[in-house]
Amino acid sequence: MPLPFLSARPEDLVRQRLNRGPSPVLANGLPWLSIMLASMVPFSPVVASAPVLPPLGFMALLAWRLLRPTLLPVWAGLPLGLFDDLYSGQPFGSGIVLWSLTMLAMDVIDEKFLWRGFVQDWLTAAALLTAYVALTAGFAGLVTGYPLPFTIGPQVLLTVLLHPVVTRIVALLDRIRLLPLKRL
Amino acid sequence: MIMARSPDRRPGFSRRAQYGIFTGYVIAVLGVVAGFVVLGVSLFNPEAFAFARTTASEVARPLGQAGAETRSASQGVFAAIGAYFNAGRQNAALTREVQAARADAVTMHALQQENARLKALLGIVDPQVRPVTGARLIGSTASSTRRFAVLSVGSNQGVQNGQPVRAAGGLIGRVVETGPNTARVLLVTDPDNVVPVRRTSDGLTAFVQGGANGRIEIRLINTGVATLRKGDVFVTSGSGGLYPPGIPVAVATEPHRDGATGHLASDPADADFVVVLPAWQASAQAVLEAAQKAAPPPPSDDGNP
């Protein structure tokens, strides 16, 4: 491998593994931190004159929730949605409502279906992401009194297509989260 | 891959764990209810939570500053690479342009002298608009249909709400929320931003309203009197007193019955540095805001989705 420090397995980064467990700070904090960082993407180099970027904070929340259903508490949508509202430019409260509703909806979906798979997860995410993008545009339209249904089409498509990529990144973070760093 | 669903959250007979989960659901439902209340408040008063957003922008300012520098650096790299590919063609085109520009410059010089002479005759003093400050755009709401950008300057640098922001190419928007070192700009492409403009060729007055999709809508004040053509350039008219007259705003691209769809004169994505200008006539600002509230929503059935 030409770049040994960029190996695909984060587990290789840790030499000593016997008698060690994951660091509690990292194991519990990384999902929250990663979702909050994804929410801060508006402060990225892209200054857009149209809604082009997918809602990365929400996508990260959904990916964590699908990957590790019991990791985030069911009330996590409240604080994380509030944080997203600070940066998203949406009318304040739209994140709190939609993120809380998503966590509750995911609980219902988990109850309904006995089995899970990649395609089913993607379909679940596609439905929730489409609803989310449409509703955020609706809330924003309520403020301006100017509903814009056609502007979100490309954004919905991009968001749904990017979901597996975000899941992949979250899966990598999940392995970093569980690195045996703490001496037992 | 199909797998069994995750073990559910039922904790067995532990009372404490049961209460913990119950409390979790209560908080989640309360979150929905509280969210709707907050949303209702911010629908009726969009500035209600400005303090929270401003604080958040202040916290994220270093991040955005670094991002803005990366943007200008990467643009430079791409431009440099691209320049190699069309150097020859560009050289020929530029030579032609320089020859044409030389001829124009002579005419221009003569006109300037004449203008100065006439102004001296009339005793006109040019009002010198001194910019408040220069700044970078350090962030934007790239995933929302509302169009805001964040500036790297704030009230510490003299920025106030209502001041217009422009780039070299044209108008960017106006300041709507001000923090100590950051300010939130309502971009021209936001549907809530209405800019009074006039056509450069004949002074035909119109309004420019954002479409939230990167395009803008040019709407004539007197419909049926004149038609717009592709390529018509619109600059701020100065009426309303917020934007100084003469800043390029938009170019018409698709004329239709009562106006045109157009492109911005200056895309915020290309603007490295922007300049905050003082409000043209601060007293008239309140009047403009009242007029904007009264402006009707743009027609949705004009055949151009």
Contacts between the chains, C-beta under 8 A, distances in Angstrom:
chain1	res1	chain2	res2	distance
A	40	B	60	5.7
A	40	B	63	6.6
A	41	B	142	7.3
A	41	B	143	7.4
A	42	B	139	5.0
A	42	B	140	6.2
A	42	B	141	5.4
A	42	B	142	5.8
A	42	B	143	7.1
A	42	B	150	7.8
A	43	B	60	4.5
A	43	B	63	4.8
A	43	B	64	4.0
A	43	B	67	6.2
A	43	B	138	6.5
A	43	B	139	4.0
A	43	B	150	7.2
A	44	B	67	5.3
A	44	B	139	7.3
A	44	B	142	7.3
A	45	B	67	4.2
A	45	B	68	6.7
A	45	B	70	5.0
A	45	B	71	3.7
A	45	B	74	7.3
A	46	B	71	7.7
A	46	B	140	7.1
A	46	B	142	5.3
A	46	B	269	7.2
A	47	B	71	7.4
A	47	B	137	4.8
A	47	B	139	7.3
A	47	B	140	4.4
A	47	B	142	7.7
A	47	B	149	5.8
A	47	B	268	4.9
A	47	B	269	5.2
A	47	B	271	7.3
A	48	B	140	5.4
A	48	B	141	8.0
A	48	B	142	3.9
A	48	B	214	7.9
A	48	B	268	7.7
A	48	B	269	6.3
A	49	B	147	6.8
A	49	B	187	6.5
A	49	B	189	4.8
A	49	B	214	4.5
A	49	B	264	6.6
A	49	B	267	5.7
A	49	B	268	5.3
A	49	B	269	6.1
A	50	B	147	7.9
A	50	B	189	7.0
A	50	B	212	7.1
A	50	B	213	4.9
A	50	B	214	3.4
A	51	B	141	8.0
A	51	B	142	7.0
A	51	B	143	6.1
A	51	B	144	6.1
A	51	B	145	5.1
A	51	B	212	6.9
A	51	B	213	7.5
A	52	B	142	5.9
A	52	B	143	7.9
A	53	B	142	3.9
A	53	B	143	4.3
A	54	B	143	6.2
A	55	B	143	4.7
A	56	B	143	7.1
A	69	B	5	7.9
A	69	B	6	4.4
A	70	B	6	6.3
A	70	B	7	7.7
A	70	B	9	6.2
A	73	B	24	5.1
A	74	B	21	7.8
A	74	B	24	4.6
A	74	B	25	5.8
A	74	B	27	7.9
A	74	B	28	4.7
A	75	B	24	5.1
A	75	B	25	7.9
A	75	B	27	3.7
A	75	B	28	4.5
A	75	B	31	6.3
A	77	B	28	6.5
A	77	B	31	6.0
A	78	B	27	6.4
A	78	B	28	6.9
A	78	B	30	7.7
A	78	B	31	3.4
A	78	B	34	7.5
A	78	B	35	7.6
A	81	B	31	7.4
A	81	B	35	6.9
A	85	B	49	7.8
A	86	B	52	5.9
A	86	B	53	5.7
A	86	B	55	7.9
A	86	B	56	3.6
A	87	B	53	8.0
A	87	B	56	6.0
A	87	B	57	8.0
A	87	B	60	6.9
A	87	B	139	7.9
A	88	B	141	6.2
A	88	B	143	6.6
A	88	B	144	5.3
A	89	B	140	8.0
A	89	B	141	2.8
A	89	B	144	4.3
A	89	B	146	4.7
A	89	B	147	7.8
A	89	B	148	4.6
A	90	B	141	7.8
A	90	B	144	5.2
A	90	B	146	6.6
A	91	B	39	6.1
A	91	B	42	4.5
A	91	B	43	6.0
A	91	B	46	6.6
A	91	B	146	7.8
A	92	B	38	5.8
A	92	B	39	7.2
A	92	B	41	7.7
A	92	B	42	4.1
A	92	B	48	7.0
A	92	B	49	3.9
A	92	B	52	7.2
A	92	B	53	7.6
A	93	B	35	5.0
A	93	B	36	7.1
A	93	B	37	7.4
A	93	B	38	3.3
A	93	B	39	3.2
A	93	B	40	7.5
A	93	B	41	7.2
A	93	B	42	5.5
A	94	B	35	7.7
A	94	B	39	5.7
A	95	B	35	7.7
A	96	B	31	6.0
A	96	B	32	7.9
A	96	B	34	6.6
A	96	B	35	3.2
A	96	B	38	6.1
A	96	B	39	7.5
A	97	B	31	7.9
A	97	B	32	5.8
A	97	B	35	3.4
A	97	B	36	5.6
A	97	B	39	5.8
A	98	B	35	7.7
A	99	B	31	7.9
A	100	B	28	5.5
A	100	B	29	7.8
A	100	B	31	3.7
A	100	B	32	4.6
A	100	B	35	5.9
A	101	B	32	5.7
A	103	B	28	5.8
A	104	B	25	7.9
A	104	B	28	5.6
A	104	B	29	7.3
A	104	B	32	7.2
A	110	B	5	6.2
A	110	B	6	7.1
A	110	B	8	7.2
A	111	B	8	7.7
A	113	B	5	6.5
A	114	B	4	7.4
A	114	B	5	6.0
A	115	B	2	5.5
A	115	B	3	7.2
A	115	B	4	6.4
A	115	B	5	6.5
A	116	B	2	7.2
A	116	B	3	5.8
A	116	B	4	7.5
A	116	B	5	5.3
A	116	B	6	7.9
A	117	B	1	6.0
A	117	B	2	4.3
A	117	B	3	7.0
A	118	B	1	6.1
A	136	B	144	6.5
A	136	B	145	7.3
A	137	B	145	4.6
A	139	B	39	6.7
A	139	B	43	7.9
A	140	B	144	6.0
A	140	B	145	4.4
A	140	B	146	4.8
A	140	B	212	7.9
A	141	B	145	6.9
A	141	B	191	8.0
A	142	B	43	5.7
A	143	B	42	7.6
A	143	B	43	5.9
A	143	B	46	5.8
A	143	B	146	7.2
A	143	B	192	7.4
A	144	B	146	7.4
A	144	B	190	7.3
A	144	B	191	4.3
A	144	B	192	4.7
A	144	B	212	7.9
A	145	B	191	8.0
A	145	B	297	5.3
A	146	B	191	3.9
A	146	B	192	7.8
A	146	B	212	7.6
A	146	B	297	5.4
A	146	B	298	6.8
A	147	B	300	7.9
A	148	B	145	5.8
A	148	B	191	7.2
A	148	B	211	7.1
A	148	B	212	5.1
A	148	B	213	6.8
A	150	B	213	7.3
A	150	B	305	5.2
A	151	B	145	6.0
A	151	B	211	7.5
A	151	B	212	5.5
A	151	B	213	4.0
A	152	B	145	6.8
A	155	B	143	7.4
